[in-house]
Amino acid sequence: MELSGGVGGARLARGLDRLESVDLTIVVNVGDDEDIHGLHVAPDIDTVVYTLAGIEGPLGWGRAGDTFETNSEIGALGHDNNFQLGDRDLAMNILRTEALRNGTPLSAFTSNVTKQLGISAFVVPATDDKQRTMIETDTGEVLGFQEYFVLRQTRETVVAVTFEGSPDPAPGVLDVITQADLVFIAPSNPPLSIWPILAVARIRDAVHRHENVVAVSPLFGGKALKGPADRVMASLGLPAGNAGVLAAYDGLVNRLIVDISDAADITELDGEVSVSALDTRLSEADAAERFCEEVLAL
């Protein structure tokens, strides 16, 4: 099973899902869920679902071939449309919002959607309860995740990450973790995408008790290819490079997989946990599948 954030987690999930020997469950971050134009938007869940269904956009998020006529019309009518929702993507958000308002849990809606899209893997939110990732900046502002990440384009320096709510795990999540042969922590941003999942206390406890937890670093040459992972870890006081990834998951992992560009880190980090260097570029489905086969063979 896998703990997943957005694009990196979705691409790892796609690789695992292609292996016939793997019975896959993906537990997905919901700390960045937000109400946009009255709709419940769940970016990480949708990224995982769209990727497993083979309908994700060219950058790994959103829908392939989407248009933005509705978003343009919102702007033309004088409203803020900086958070862009594609026309095809709107269908998912409209149906999710309707389901939640009618009392359907987020986990049940997600399960129904994956079946409709022909996805064999079990995709489940970390929690059905409301949880919000809050970003404190060096100016003293406290921002919701989407304000920081999408609207302000991660320009601010992050000094603290907190999580609103006291959520319980979604149904089945604890059993899946307990019964899994292996728990993957995806190559997602550790503080912003994986910490929200681990902020669900009973999930963290279950991962802590598991004997086979493998974290995949999101870094290449000590830096993030996209996004602010390395900057956020540094500004939160975590060590540089993959030592920071290991510190972010202190006491939780048995093995850390780093990219071959960071193979020198094996000497520094091996001993704290088992460290292996593989090609962790997962943007292509075949490469992700090969990577997953290599990890499972370790």
PASEBA-1860 file (N, C-alpha, C; in nm, 3 decimals):
! residues 298
1> MELSGGVG> 0.085/-0.118/0.000/0.000/0.000/0.000/0.088/0.123/0.000 ~ 0.027/0.237/-0.032/0.104/0.360/-0.051/0.036/0.477/0.018 ~ 0.117/0.561/0.083/0.073/0.692/0.129/0.112/0.792/0.022 ~ 0.015/0.867/-0.030/0.037/0.945/-0.151/-0.006/1.089/-0.136 ~ 0.076/1.177/-0.193/0.036/1.314/-0.215/-0.014/1.328/-0.358 ~ 0.041/1.425/-0.432/-0.010/1.456/-0.565/0.059/1.381/-0.676 ~ 0.128/1.454/-0.765/0.179/1.396/-0.889/0.279/1.284/-0.863 ~ 0.376/1.306/-0.774/0.475/1.202/-0.746/0.410/1.075/-0.694
9> GARLARGL> 0.315/1.091/-0.603/0.245/0.976/-0.549/0.161/0.906/-0.653 ~ 0.098/0.984/-0.741/0.015/0.925/-0.846/0.100/0.843/-0.943 ~ 0.219/0.893/-0.974/0.304/0.821/-1.070/0.362/0.694/-1.008 ~ 0.394/0.698/-0.879/0.435/0.575/-0.812/0.320/0.475/-0.811 ~ 0.199/0.523/-0.781/0.082/0.435/-0.778/0.059/0.371/-0.914 ~ 0.078/0.449/-1.021/0.060/0.393/-1.155/0.159/0.278/-1.181 ~ 0.284/0.296/-1.135/0.382/0.189/-1.152/0.346/0.065/-1.074 ~ 0.302/0.082/-0.950/0.262/-0.033/-0.868/0.139/-0.102/-0.925
17> DRLESVDL> 0.047/-0.022/-0.978/-0.079/-0.077/-1.029/-0.057/-0.163/-1.152 ~ 0.054/-0.142/-1.222/0.083/-0.221/-1.342/0.141/-0.358/-1.310 ~ 0.174/-0.383/-1.183/0.232/-0.511/-1.144/0.122/-0.607/-1.102 ~ 0.113/-0.720/-1.171/0.006/-0.815/-1.143/0.015/-0.872/-1.003 ~ 0.135/-0.875/-0.946/0.154/-0.935/-0.814/0.110/-0.844/-0.700 ~ 0.076/-0.719/-0.731/0.048/-0.620/-0.626/-0.101/-0.596/-0.613 ~ -0.151/-0.611/-0.491/-0.288/-0.574/-0.457/-0.279/-0.437/-0.390 ~ -0.314/-0.332/-0.463/-0.274/-0.196/-0.426/-0.386/-0.116/-0.362
25> TIVVNVGD> -0.352/-0.051/-0.249/-0.435/0.051/-0.189/-0.352/0.179/-0.178 ~ -0.413/0.291/-0.215/-0.346/0.421/-0.204/-0.424/0.507/-0.106 ~ -0.359/0.547/0.002/-0.418/0.636/0.100/-0.370/0.777/0.068 ~ -0.464/0.868/0.041/-0.430/0.996/-0.021/-0.454/1.114/0.074 ~ -0.363/1.208/0.068/-0.372/1.333/0.143/-0.498/1.412/0.105 ~ -0.566/1.466/0.208/-0.679/1.557/0.184/-0.659/1.692/0.253 ~ -0.537/1.715/0.304/-0.512/1.841/0.374/-0.520/1.963/0.284 ~ -0.505/1.943/0.153/-0.514/2.057/0.061/-0.650/2.065/-0.009
33> DEDIHGLH> -0.748/1.987/0.037/-0.885/2.003/-0.015/-0.934/2.143/0.017 ~ -1.014/2.198/-0.072/-1.060/2.336/-0.055/-1.194/2.354/-0.124 ~ -1.271/2.450/-0.075/-1.394/2.490/-0.143/-1.362/2.599/-0.243 ~ -1.386/2.573/-0.369/-1.360/2.668/-0.477/-1.490/2.689/-0.554 ~ -1.538/2.814/-0.560/-1.664/2.845/-0.627/-1.777/2.756/-0.575 ~ -1.774/2.727/-0.445/-1.878/2.646/-0.384/-1.864/2.497/-0.404 ~ -1.754/2.453/-0.465/-1.733/2.311/-0.493/-1.621/2.255/-0.406 ~ -1.639/2.131/-0.363/-1.535/2.064/-0.285/-1.431/2.008/-0.382
41> VAPDIDTV> -1.314/2.071/-0.382/-1.205/2.031/-0.471/-1.105/1.948/-0.390 ~ -1.069/1.832/-0.441/-0.975/1.741/-0.374/-0.860/1.713/-0.471 ~ -0.762/1.803/-0.480/-0.661/1.793/-0.585/-0.580/1.664/-0.583 ~ -0.536/1.619/-0.465/-0.450/1.501/-0.463/-0.528/1.374/-0.497 ~ -0.650/1.362/-0.446/-0.732/1.247/-0.483/-0.754/1.244/-0.633 ~ -0.790/1.357/-0.690/-0.820/1.360/-0.834/-0.695/1.330/-0.916 ~ -0.580/1.380/-0.873/-0.456/1.351/-0.946/-0.428/1.202/-0.948 ~ -0.445/1.135/-0.835/-0.425/0.990/-0.829/-0.527/0.918/-0.917
49> VYTLAGIE> -0.653/0.956/-0.905/-0.760/0.889/-0.982/-0.740/0.910/-1.131 ~ -0.716/1.033/-1.173/-0.698/1.060/-1.315/-0.577/0.985/-1.371 ~ -0.469/0.979/-1.294/-0.348/0.911/-1.341/-0.372/0.761/-1.355 ~ -0.436/0.700/-1.257/-0.463/0.556/-1.266/-0.559/0.524/-1.381 ~ -0.647/0.620/-1.412/-0.742/0.600/-1.522/-0.681/0.635/-1.657 ~ -0.560/0.692/-1.657/-0.495/0.730/-1.782/-0.553/0.851/-1.849 ~ -0.614/0.942/-1.770/-0.677/1.061/-1.827/-0.622/1.190/-1.764 ~ -0.502/1.179/-1.703/-0.445/1.297/-1.640/-0.391/1.396/-1.744
57> GPLGWGRA> -0.378/1.523/-1.702/-0.326/1.626/-1.791/-0.178/1.609/-1.818 ~ -0.123/1.684/-1.914/0.016/1.667/-1.957/0.119/1.698/-1.849 ~ 0.083/1.777/-1.748/0.175/1.809/-1.640/0.157/1.715/-1.520 ~ 0.066/1.619/-1.534/0.045/1.523/-1.428/-0.075/1.552/-1.341 ~ -0.136/1.668/-1.357/-0.255/1.703/-1.280/-0.362/1.753/-1.375 ~ -0.486/1.760/-1.325/-0.596/1.800/-1.412/-0.630/1.692/-1.514 ~ -0.717/1.726/-1.610/-0.765/1.632/-1.709/-0.698/1.653/-1.843 ~ -0.669/1.544/-1.911/-0.617/1.552/-2.046/-0.719/1.619/-2.138
65> GDTFETNS> -0.672/1.705/-2.226/-0.758/1.768/-2.325/-0.862/1.862/-2.269 ~ -0.840/1.910/-2.146/-0.942/1.995/-2.085/-0.945/2.134/-2.147 ~ -1.059/2.198/-2.133/-1.076/2.337/-2.175/-1.117/2.418/-2.052 ~ -1.117/2.550/-2.065/-1.139/2.635/-1.948/-1.240/2.746/-1.979 ~ -1.343/2.710/-2.056/-1.444/2.807/-2.093/-1.519/2.858/-1.969 ~ -1.555/2.767/-1.880/-1.627/2.809/-1.760/-1.541/2.900/-1.674 ~ -1.414/2.865/-1.659/-1.323/2.948/-1.579/-1.309/3.087/-1.641 ~ -1.300/3.094/-1.773/-1.291/3.224/-1.840/-1.417/3.306/-1.818
73> EIGALGHD> -1.532/3.239/-1.821/-1.659/3.310/-1.801/-1.670/3.363/-1.658 ~ -1.619/3.288/-1.560/-1.617/3.336/-1.422/-1.538/3.466/-1.412 ~ -1.423/3.470/-1.481/-1.343/3.594/-1.482/-1.415/3.706/-1.554 ~ -1.481/3.675/-1.664/-1.551/3.777/-1.741/-1.665/3.839/-1.661 ~ -1.719/3.762/-1.567/-1.827/3.813/-1.482/-1.775/3.884/-1.357 ~ -1.646/3.908/-1.355/-1.588/3.990/-1.249/-1.548/3.916/-1.123 ~ -1.534/3.784/-1.131/-1.497/3.706/-1.013/-1.354/3.652/-1.027 ~ -1.291/3.625/-0.913/-1.155/3.573/-0.911/-1.154/3.432/-0.970
81> NNFQLGDR> -1.079/3.414/-1.077/-1.071/3.282/-1.139/-0.926/3.232/-1.146 ~ -0.843/3.279/-1.053/-0.702/3.239/-1.054/-0.683/3.092/-1.021 ~ -0.772/3.035/-0.941/-0.768/2.890/-0.920/-0.849/2.828/-1.034 ~ -0.779/2.771/-1.130/-0.845/2.729/-1.252/-0.897/2.586/-1.242 ~ -1.023/2.570/-1.270/-1.085/2.438/-1.280/-1.125/2.416/-1.425 ~ -1.074/2.310/-1.485/-1.109/2.279/-1.622/-1.254/2.233/-1.635 ~ -1.308/2.242/-1.755/-1.447/2.206/-1.779/-1.474/2.058/-1.751 ~ -1.383/1.970/-1.792/-1.401/1.828/-1.762/-1.381/1.801/-1.613
89> DLAMNILR> -1.283/1.867/-1.555/-1.255/1.850/-1.413/-1.375/1.896/-1.329 ~ -1.448/1.994/-1.378/-1.566/2.042/-1.305/-1.667/1.931/-1.278 ~ -1.679/1.838/-1.371/-1.776/1.730/-1.353/-1.747/1.652/-1.225 ~ -1.620/1.619/-1.202/-1.583/1.546/-1.081/-1.615/1.628/-0.956 ~ -1.583/1.756/-0.960/-1.602/1.841/-0.842/-1.750/1.867/-0.814 ~ -1.831/1.880/-0.919/-1.975/1.898/-0.900/-2.036/1.773/-0.837 ~ -2.002/1.657/-0.890/-2.060/1.533/-0.838/-2.013/1.505/-0.695 ~ -1.884/1.534/-0.667/-1.834/1.514/-0.531/-1.907/1.604/-0.433
97> TEALRNGT> -1.924/1.729/-0.469/-1.991/1.824/-0.381/-2.134/1.782/-0.354 ~ -2.204/1.740/-0.458/-2.342/1.693/-0.442/-2.347/1.572/-0.349 ~ -2.255/1.478/-0.368/-2.253/1.358/-0.285/-2.227/1.392/-0.139 ~ -2.131/1.479/-0.113/-2.100/1.515/0.025/-2.217/1.587/0.090 ~ -2.284/1.674/0.016/-2.400/1.745/0.071/-2.515/1.651/0.101 ~ -2.521/1.539/0.029/-2.626/1.440/0.051/-2.587/1.336/0.156 ~ -2.471/1.356/0.219/-2.430/1.269/0.329/-2.341/1.153/0.291 ~ -2.300/1.144/0.165/-2.208/1.038/0.124/-2.067/1.073/0.170
105> PLSAFTSN> -1.998/0.985/0.241/-1.860/1.015/0.283/-1.767/1.027/0.162 ~ -1.660/1.104/0.180/-1.563/1.122/0.072/-1.506/0.988/0.027 ~ -1.480/0.898/0.121/-1.425/0.767/0.085/-1.521/0.688/-0.003 ~ -1.650/0.692/0.027/-1.748/0.619/-0.053/-1.760/0.679/-0.192 ~ -1.762/0.812/-0.202/-1.768/0.875/-0.333/-1.645/0.837/-0.417 ~ -1.528/0.842/-0.355/-1.405/0.809/-0.427/-1.406/0.665/-0.474 ~ -1.452/0.574/-0.391/-1.462/0.433/-0.431/-1.555/0.415/-0.549 ~ -1.669/0.484/-0.547/-1.765/0.474/-0.658/-1.705/0.527/-0.788
113> VTKQLGIS> -1.632/0.638/-0.779/-1.573/0.698/-0.899/-1.468/0.605/-0.959 ~ -1.382/0.547/-0.874/-1.278/0.459/-0.928/-1.339/0.339/-1.000 ~ -1.449/0.288/-0.947/-1.516/0.177/-1.015/-1.570/0.221/-1.150 ~ -1.630/0.340/-1.155/-1.684/0.392/-1.281/-1.573/0.409/-1.385 ~ -1.453/0.443/-1.340/-1.341/0.467/-1.432/-1.259/0.341/-1.459 ~ -1.301/0.228/-1.403/-1.233/0.102/-1.431/-1.101/0.085/-1.360 ~ -1.084/0.152/-1.247/-0.959/0.143/-1.170/-0.969/0.026/-1.074 ~ -0.871/-0.063/-1.079/-0.874/-0.181/-0.992/-0.818/-0.153/-0.854
121> AFVVPATD> -0.725/-0.057/-0.843/-0.667/-0.024/-0.713/-0.772/0.042/-0.623 ~ -0.752/0.030/-0.494/-0.841/0.092/-0.395/-0.782/0.226/-0.357 ~ -0.851/0.334/-0.392/-0.806/0.470/-0.361/-0.895/0.523/-0.249 ~ -0.833/0.566/-0.140/-0.911/0.609/-0.024/-0.848/0.734/0.038 ~ -0.928/0.833/0.074/-0.872/0.948/0.145/-0.822/0.906/0.282 ~ -0.722/0.978/0.333/-0.672/0.948/0.467/-0.784/0.958/0.570 ~ -0.875/1.052/0.549/-0.985/1.073/0.642/-1.108/1.123/0.567 ~ -1.224/1.092/0.622/-1.349/1.150/0.572/-1.381/1.282/0.642
129> DKQRTMIE> -1.305/1.312/0.747/-1.329/1.435/0.822/-1.259/1.553/0.756 ~ -1.299/1.672/0.793/-1.235/1.792/0.739/-1.097/1.810/0.800 ~ -1.001/1.831/0.715/-0.864/1.858/0.759/-0.806/1.965/0.667 ~ -0.738/2.062/0.723/-0.679/2.168/0.641/-0.532/2.187/0.677 ~ -0.448/2.185/0.577/-0.307/2.217/0.595/-0.291/2.369/0.595 ~ -0.232/2.422/0.702/-0.213/2.565/0.717/-0.063/2.598/0.714 ~ -0.030/2.703/0.642/0.109/2.741/0.619/0.138/2.874/0.689 ~ 0.230/2.872/0.786/0.275/2.996/0.849/0.401/3.044/0.780
137> TDTGEVLG> 0.402/3.172/0.740/0.515/3.227/0.666/0.602/3.313/0.757 ~ 0.717/3.352/0.705/0.810/3.433/0.785/0.759/3.575/0.806 ~ 0.650/3.613/0.739/0.590/3.745/0.764/0.485/3.739/0.874 ~ 0.458/3.619/0.925/0.358/3.603/1.029/0.221/3.566/0.976 ~ 0.202/3.566/0.845/0.074/3.526/0.787/0.053/3.375/0.802 ~ -0.071/3.335/0.818/-0.108/3.194/0.816/-0.202/3.174/0.697 ~ -0.160/3.094/0.603/-0.232/3.077/0.477/-0.286/2.937/0.464 ~ -0.404/2.924/0.402/-0.450/2.793/0.360/-0.358/2.740/0.251
145> FQEYFVLR> -0.355/2.609/0.235/-0.259/2.549/0.142/-0.274/2.604/0.001 ~ -0.397/2.612/-0.050/-0.414/2.656/-0.188/-0.377/2.803/-0.207 ~ -0.398/2.885/-0.105/-0.352/3.024/-0.112/-0.201/3.029/-0.128 ~ -0.131/2.948/-0.047/0.016/2.944/-0.054/0.064/2.881/-0.186 ~ 0.006/2.767/-0.222/0.062/2.686/-0.329/0.019/2.733/-0.468 ~ -0.108/2.761/-0.485/-0.160/2.794/-0.617/-0.162/2.945/-0.640 ~ -0.226/3.017/-0.549/-0.246/3.160/-0.572/-0.118/3.240/-0.554 ~ -0.035/3.202/-0.457/0.091/3.274/-0.435/0.212/3.202/-0.490
153> QTRETVVA> 0.189/3.088/-0.553/0.294/3.016/-0.625/0.416/2.985/-0.538 ~ 0.394/2.951/-0.412/0.496/2.908/-0.314/0.607/3.011/-0.294 ~ 0.576/3.139/-0.316/0.679/3.242/-0.304/0.722/3.265/-0.159 ~ 0.630/3.250/-0.065/0.660/3.280/0.074/0.751/3.174/0.137 ~ 0.827/3.217/0.238/0.910/3.125/0.314/0.827/3.063/0.425 ~ 0.826/2.931/0.430/0.743/2.857/0.526/0.821/2.835/0.655 ~ 0.762/2.875/0.767/0.829/2.855/0.896/0.757/2.753/0.983 ~ 0.633/2.720/0.950/0.561/2.618/1.025/0.448/2.563/0.939
161> VTFEGSPD> 0.419/2.436/0.957/0.306/2.370/0.891/0.220/2.307/1.000 ~ 0.093/2.345/1.003/0.002/2.290/1.103/-0.122/2.235/1.033 ~ -0.203/2.163/1.109/-0.317/2.094/1.049/-0.440/2.117/1.135 ~ -0.541/2.180/1.074/-0.666/2.204/1.145/-0.751/2.077/1.145 ~ -0.820/2.055/1.256/-0.908/1.940/1.266/-0.845/1.829/1.349 ~ -0.930/1.740/1.395/-0.887/1.621/1.470/-0.947/1.499/1.402 ~ -0.897/1.466/1.284/-0.963/1.366/1.201/-0.936/1.223/1.244 ~ -1.033/1.137/1.216/-1.018/0.993/1.230/-0.984/0.934/1.093
169> PAPGVLDV> -0.916/0.820/1.090/-0.889/0.755/0.961/-1.019/0.718/0.890 ~ -1.016/0.724/0.759/-1.131/0.677/0.680/-1.148/0.526/0.701 ~ -1.268/0.475/0.680/-1.292/0.332/0.700/-1.196/0.245/0.620 ~ -1.139/0.146/0.686/-1.051/0.050/0.620/-0.905/0.088/0.617 ~ -0.871/0.214/0.642/-0.733/0.258/0.628/-0.640/0.187/0.726 ~ -0.679/0.179/0.850/-0.591/0.116/0.949/-0.571/-0.033/0.919 ~ -0.677/-0.100/0.878/-0.665/-0.242/0.844/-0.571/-0.262/0.726 ~ -0.581/-0.175/0.628/-0.494/-0.186/0.510/-0.348/-0.171/0.550
177> ITQADLVF> -0.318/-0.071/0.632/-0.180/-0.051/0.675/-0.130/-0.171/0.754 ~ -0.210/-0.216/0.848/-0.170/-0.327/0.934/-0.145/-0.454/0.855 ~ -0.228/-0.479/0.755/-0.220/-0.604/0.680/-0.125/-0.598/0.561 ~ -0.078/-0.480/0.524/0.008/-0.467/0.407/0.143/-0.534/0.428 ~ 0.194/-0.598/0.323/0.329/-0.652/0.328/0.433/-0.540/0.329 ~ 0.402/-0.432/0.261/0.494/-0.321/0.249/0.416/-0.190/0.243 ~ 0.465/-0.089/0.312/0.406/0.045/0.308/0.504/0.137/0.235 ~ 0.460/0.192/0.122/0.537/0.292/0.049/0.498/0.431/0.098
185> IAPSNPPL> 0.597/0.515/0.121/0.572/0.659/0.134/0.617/0.721/0.003 ~ 0.525/0.781/-0.069/0.549/0.825/-0.206/0.652/0.938/-0.212 ~ 0.709/0.961/-0.331/0.800/1.074/-0.351/0.724/1.205/-0.365 ~ 0.647/1.235/-0.263/0.570/1.359/-0.256/0.641/1.451/-0.158 ~ 0.601/1.579/-0.156/0.660/1.676/-0.064/0.636/1.629/0.080 ~ 0.742/1.597/0.155/0.719/1.539/0.289/0.634/1.627/0.382 ~ 0.669/1.755/0.404/0.588/1.833/0.498/0.448/1.867/0.446 ~ 0.435/1.893/0.316/0.309/1.945/0.264/0.213/1.837/0.215
193> SIWPILAV> 0.264/1.722/0.176/0.177/1.619/0.119/0.167/1.492/0.204 ~ 0.273/1.458/0.276/0.271/1.335/0.355/0.244/1.363/0.502 ~ 0.299/1.470/0.557/0.270/1.503/0.696/0.120/1.515/0.725 ~ 0.038/1.570/0.633/-0.106/1.574/0.664/-0.165/1.435/0.688 ~ -0.119/1.336/0.612/-0.167/1.199/0.633/-0.122/1.150/0.771 ~ 0.004/1.174/0.802/0.060/1.129/0.929/0.006/1.210/1.047 ~ -0.056/1.326/1.019/-0.118/1.405/1.126/-0.245/1.339/1.177 ~ -0.298/1.242/1.102/-0.407/1.159/1.153/-0.341/1.059/1.247
201> ARIRDAVH> -0.354/1.083/1.377/-0.269/1.017/1.476/-0.270/0.865/1.465 ~ -0.385/0.807/1.443/-0.394/0.661/1.438/-0.327/0.605/1.312 ~ -0.324/0.684/1.204/-0.250/0.641/1.086/-0.100/0.642/1.116 ~ -0.054/0.750/1.177/0.090/0.756/1.211/0.129/0.639/1.302 ~ 0.047/0.609/1.400/0.077/0.499/1.490/0.085/0.366/1.415 ~ -0.007/0.346/1.320/-0.008/0.222/1.243/0.117/0.211/1.156 ~ 0.158/0.322/1.094/0.281/0.321/1.014/0.401/0.297/1.103 ~ 0.403/0.359/1.220/0.515/0.343/1.313/0.531/0.197/1.355
209> RHENVVAV> 0.420/0.127/1.370/0.426/-0.013/1.414/0.462/-0.109/1.300 ~ 0.448/-0.064/1.175/0.473/-0.153/1.063/0.622/-0.182/1.050 ~ 0.656/-0.303/1.011/0.795/-0.345/1.007/0.861/-0.326/0.872 ~ 0.787/-0.281/0.773/0.844/-0.271/0.639/0.791/-0.145/0.570 ~ 0.850/-0.030/0.600/0.808/0.099/0.546/0.921/0.155/0.460 ~ 0.891/0.179/0.334/0.989/0.229/0.238/0.948/0.369/0.193 ~ 1.036/0.465/0.213/1.012/0.602/0.165/1.092/0.625/0.038 ~ 1.028/0.687/-0.060/1.095/0.724/-0.185/1.119/0.874/-0.181
217> SPLFGGKA> 1.245/0.914/-0.193/1.278/1.056/-0.186/1.226/1.131/-0.308 ~ 1.177/1.253/-0.288/1.135/1.335/-0.402/1.249/1.420/-0.459 ~ 1.372/1.400/-0.411/1.484/1.486/-0.448/1.572/1.422/-0.554 ~ 1.635/1.510/-0.633/1.730/1.469/-0.736/1.852/1.560/-0.725 ~ 1.966/1.503/-0.693/2.081/1.588/-0.666/2.055/1.679/-0.547 ~ 1.975/1.631/-0.454/1.945/1.707/-0.334/1.839/1.814/-0.350 ~ 1.783/1.827/-0.471/1.684/1.933/-0.497/1.557/1.872/-0.557 ~ 1.445/1.944/-0.541/1.321/1.903/-0.604/1.322/1.945/-0.750
225> LKGPADRV> 1.278/1.856/-0.840/1.266/1.893/-0.981/1.158/1.998/-1.000 ~ 1.047/1.982/-0.927/0.936/2.077/-0.931/0.892/2.101/-0.788 ~ 0.831/2.215/-0.767/0.774/2.240/-0.636/0.878/2.279/-0.532 ~ 0.832/2.309/-0.411/0.918/2.369/-0.310/0.967/2.272/-0.203 ~ 0.969/2.141/-0.230/1.000/2.046/-0.123/1.130/2.077/-0.053 ~ 1.239/2.097/-0.128/1.369/2.121/-0.065/1.370/2.254/0.010 ~ 1.305/2.357/-0.048/1.300/2.487/0.020/1.220/2.481/0.149 ~ 1.108/2.410/0.145/1.023/2.401/0.264/1.093/2.323/0.374
233> MASLGLPA> 1.157/2.212/0.339/1.228/2.135/0.440/1.338/2.218/0.504 ~ 1.409/2.295/0.422/1.518/2.379/0.476/1.463/2.486/0.569 ~ 1.355/2.553/0.527/1.303/2.663/0.609/1.236/2.612/0.737 ~ 1.199/2.483/0.739/1.145/2.422/0.860/1.254/2.370/0.952 ~ 1.379/2.382/0.909/1.491/2.342/0.994/1.536/2.199/0.976 ~ 1.486/2.132/0.874/1.531/1.996/0.847/1.666/2.000/0.776 ~ 1.748/1.896/0.789/1.878/1.893/0.721/1.863/1.902/0.570 ~ 1.971/1.939/0.504/1.970/1.950/0.358/1.964/1.812/0.294
241> GNAGVLAA> 1.908/1.807/0.173/1.910/1.686/0.093/1.832/1.572/0.154 ~ 1.878/1.451/0.125/1.804/1.333/0.168/1.811/1.307/0.317 ~ 1.908/1.367/0.384/1.906/1.362/0.530/1.780/1.430/0.584 ~ 1.735/1.534/0.513/1.612/1.602/0.552/1.489/1.517/0.528 ~ 1.489/1.439/0.418/1.377/1.348/0.393/1.369/1.245/0.504 ~ 1.485/1.190/0.540/1.487/1.090/0.648/1.441/1.151/0.780 ~ 1.485/1.274/0.808/1.443/1.341/0.931/1.293/1.370/0.931 ~ 1.237/1.399/0.813/1.094/1.427/0.804/1.011/1.306/0.844
249> YDGLVNRL> 1.067/1.187/0.827/0.998/1.063/0.861/1.066/0.992/0.977 ~ 1.120/1.070/1.068/1.200/1.018/1.179/1.128/0.904/1.252 ~ 1.193/0.788/1.257/1.139/0.675/1.331/1.033/0.595/1.259 ~ 0.999/0.633/1.135/0.889/0.567/1.065/0.934/0.470/0.956 ~ 1.052/0.492/0.897/1.089/0.415/0.778/1.203/0.318/0.808 ~ 1.202/0.208/0.734/1.308/0.108/0.741/1.407/0.120/0.626 ~ 1.355/0.172/0.513/1.440/0.185/0.395/1.408/0.316/0.325 ~ 1.512/0.383/0.278/1.497/0.505/0.199/1.553/0.479/0.060
257> IVDISDAA> 1.473/0.509/-0.041/1.517/0.499/-0.180/1.549/0.638/-0.230 ~ 1.673/0.661/-0.272/1.714/0.789/-0.328/1.743/0.771/-0.476 ~ 1.746/0.881/-0.549/1.778/0.874/-0.691/1.926/0.843/-0.710 ~ 1.959/0.786/-0.825/2.098/0.752/-0.854/2.188/0.875/-0.852 ~ 2.131/0.992/-0.876/2.211/1.115/-0.869/2.254/1.148/-0.726 ~ 2.191/1.083/-0.629/2.223/1.103/-0.488/2.286/0.979/-0.427 ~ 2.349/0.894/-0.510/2.405/0.768/-0.460/2.508/0.791/-0.350 ~ 2.577/0.905/-0.354/2.677/0.934/-0.251/2.615/0.944/-0.112
265> DITELDGE> 2.485/0.970/-0.106/2.418/0.981/0.024/2.411/0.847/0.098 ~ 2.431/0.737/0.025/2.423/0.605/0.089/2.526/0.596/0.201 ~ 2.649/0.644/0.176/2.754/0.638/0.277/2.717/0.718/0.401 ~ 2.655/0.835/0.379/2.620/0.922/0.490/2.503/0.868/0.571 ~ 2.403/0.812/0.503/2.277/0.779/0.570/2.264/0.633/0.606 ~ 2.331/0.544/0.534/2.318/0.402/0.562/2.364/0.373/0.705 ~ 2.289/0.296/0.774/2.316/0.271/0.916/2.201/0.321/0.999 ~ 2.152/0.443/0.965/2.029/0.490/1.030/1.911/0.406/0.980
273> VSVSALDT> 1.904/0.392/0.848/1.811/0.299/0.784/1.885/0.240/0.665 ~ 1.826/0.142/0.600/1.884/0.089/0.478/1.857/0.187/0.365 ~ 1.958/0.224/0.289/1.944/0.322/0.181/1.986/0.258/0.049 ~ 1.904/0.275/-0.054/1.934/0.224/-0.187/1.920/0.337/-0.287 ~ 1.999/0.332/-0.394/1.992/0.432/-0.501/1.941/0.365/-0.628 ~ 1.830/0.418/-0.681/1.771/0.370/-0.805/1.733/0.490/-0.890 ~ 1.698/0.465/-1.015/1.645/0.572/-1.100/1.501/0.599/-1.058 ~ 1.478/0.713/-0.992/1.346/0.744/-0.936/1.266/0.840/-1.023
281> RLSEADAA> 1.302/0.855/-1.148/1.224/0.940/-1.239/1.106/0.857/-1.290 ~ 0.987/0.894/-1.245/0.868/0.810/-1.263/0.766/0.870/-1.359 ~ 0.804/0.972/-1.435/0.705/1.041/-1.518/0.649/0.951/-1.627 ~ 0.728/0.856/-1.675/0.681/0.761/-1.776/0.634/0.634/-1.707 ~ 0.522/0.581/-1.752/0.461/0.466/-1.687/0.554/0.345/-1.687 ~ 0.625/0.320/-1.798/0.715/0.205/-1.803/0.829/0.220/-1.703 ~ 0.882/0.342/-1.690/0.989/0.366/-1.595/0.940/0.346/-1.452 ~ 0.819/0.389/-1.424/0.762/0.371/-1.290/0.743/0.223/-1.259
289> ERFCEEVL> 0.699/0.147/-1.358/0.681/0.003/-1.338/0.815/-0.065/-1.309 ~ 0.918/-0.030/-1.388/1.050/-0.089/-1.365/1.102/-0.055/-1.226 ~ 1.083/0.071/-1.187/1.126/0.114/-1.053/1.059/0.031/-0.945 ~ 0.930/0.012/-0.956/0.856/-0.063/-0.854/0.902/-0.208/-0.849 ~ 0.931/-0.267/-0.964/0.983/-0.403/-0.967/1.117/-0.410/-0.894 ~ 1.202/-0.310/-0.917/1.334/-0.308/-0.853/1.322/-0.293/-0.701 ~ 1.230/-0.209/-0.657/1.213/-0.191/-0.513/1.163/-0.321/-0.450 ~ 1.065/-0.383/-0.511/1.010/-0.504/-0.453/1.110/-0.618/-0.453
297> AL> 1.211/-0.611/-0.540/1.313/-0.715/-0.546/1.422/-0.694/-0.440 ~ 1.427/-0.577/-0.377/1.532/-0.550/-0.279/1.518/-0.641/-0.158
END
